[in-house]
């Protein structure tokens, strides 16, 4: 009994000492605790299990976890740029990889995107301009941390900087604009936290899951979204999609073979443009909305950049999300697309221009009523939606246009 009692005391003593050490060693504001060197809300909910959803995001520990009803884009290096009302243009999606602070600065300074090389890591004030739906930490909110006002010391952090309820932001739970793609989580700013620097070098960041402004140690690996100066587009957001693509809004009603699909796009004249092409499988995936498996950098490995062989296909990862309807009239594509996904004239399957490895008779396709990526024989007949590259900053026309076959009423997005 004595031995057991002493062991119990020892265990209790270790627990108490550990708890006291943790509390005394924390520099977090009231109502927050430290986890792996990062301050987080004390009442942070446990992440749902994988069975609750099909979307990965970064939790406060910078690990990927599953969230329910996930509808955020997976991180991708396949970037576009999005102007905001603040006169800044943002990399979209952000970097595929999380990285330490110094590496994040270097990454943005060395980024070349659409021929532009003046990208940089945003300041904390600029990063706060992306916060949407959490008034306390939006750019003009009462959170004091702001490079614009010159208040970047740890003492500038007040109770308002803790943000809002987790996973209740306007973009499927994320506190940033709907136009922003990428994994919702922690993102670096370029603004350091001076009071912490000598003790443990730290820099300010934003957690878009909570709209939470705080600092992290510079050796933490967080998300990176670069920014550059740009013009404002009449107070509106706009995007021409992945790789600065414009898309034929209304796809072909008739189905056709692969060879005919290639010729159709090559011959297409629409809104005075004749440089259309049949999109690659990665380009088709850029239109996906509502199914994380099939996003450009989703778990399905089929993409032009690294995996087009037949063994890149895995049914569990590439069959998409057909067990529930997509967000745009049941279809897993972006709302700008005008087609009725439930219409009788559509097979839901669209041709890409990407062959299956060296197999000239097999081509990758995308079925948008399930976000299902698979390959088909070139003699099969499916629908076609053409794309073109554009360097224009202007939104594409919504007016009438003619195709090479004389069909009226089509336009590009």
C-alpha positions, 0 to 999 in steps of 0.5 A: 500500500505504501508503494502504491501511495508513493507512486500516486503521489509521484504521479500527482506531483508530476501532473501538478508541476507540468500544469504549473510549468505550462501555465507559467510559460504561456505568453498567450492572452486571456482565454487562450492556451499554448499548443506546440508553441502557438496560442489558440482559443481555450475552447477550440472544438475538436476537429470532426472525424474523417467520416464527417466530411471529405475536406482537409484543412489545417488545424491550429497544430498545422496538421491536416484534419477532416472537417464536415461539409468541407467545400474549400479548395485544396492548396495548389500551385496552379495559380491565378490572381484575384483583385480585391477592393483594396487595390491589391491582387492576391495569388489564388490559390495560395502556395501548395506547401506550408513553410516557415516565415523566412521561406515564405518571404523568399517564396513570394519574392521569387514568385513569377505568376502570369509574367509578373514578378513583383509579388511579396508576402502581405503585411498583417494589415493587408492580410486582414483585408481578406478577413470577411464576416468577422467584424472584430478582425476585419481591416477596420475592426477593433483588433489593434494589430495593424501595420497601417497604424504602426501597432505591431507590438505584442501589447497591441493584441487585444480581446478583439483579435481573438476573432469569431466562432470557428468554422462559421465564416461566409465561405463554407466556414472560412472567414475570407471572400468566396472568391478565395481558393485554398485550404482554410487555416493559418497564413503568414504576414510579413510583419514581425512581432518586435517584443517577441523577437529577442526571446523567440522570433515571431511574426503575425499571422491570421487564422481564417478558420476563426478570423483570429489575429495572433503571432506564431514562431517563425519556425512554424510552418504556415500557409502562404498567399502572396500579394502585389499592387494592382488596380481595383475593378469597380469595387467588385471581385472577379476571376478568370479562373485557373491559369487565367482561363476564360471559359465558354459559358454554355457547353455544346448540347450535342455530344461528339467524339474526341477528335470532333471535340478537338476540332470544334474548339480549334474552329470556335469563334466566340466573342471575337476570339478564335484562340479556343482550345479543348481544355486539359484535365487539370483545366477541367478540374479548375471548374470543380466546386463542392467536391474536395477529392476532385479539386486541382490538388485534390486526392485524385492524382490525375492531373497534367502536371504530374500524373496522367498514366492509367495507374494514376486512377484510383476509384476511391479517390477519383469517383468524386462526390456523387453521393450528394448533389453538387452546389450548383443545381446539383452540378459540381461546377462553379456557379458562373456556368450557365448550363442546367446540369440536370438538363436532358441534353447533357451527358455530364461527361466532358472531354479533356485534351489529356491522353492517358499516358502514351495511350492514343486511344484513351483520354481523361474525362470529367463527369460533373454531376459527380465530379468523377474523373475517369478515362474514355475511348476517343470514339465515345461521344461526350460534351465539350466546353472550350477554354482560352487563355487571356491576359486581360484584367477585364471581366469577359463579355456577357453578351451574345456571340456566335460559334464557328457553327453559327449558334447564338447566345453563347458567351464566355466567363 
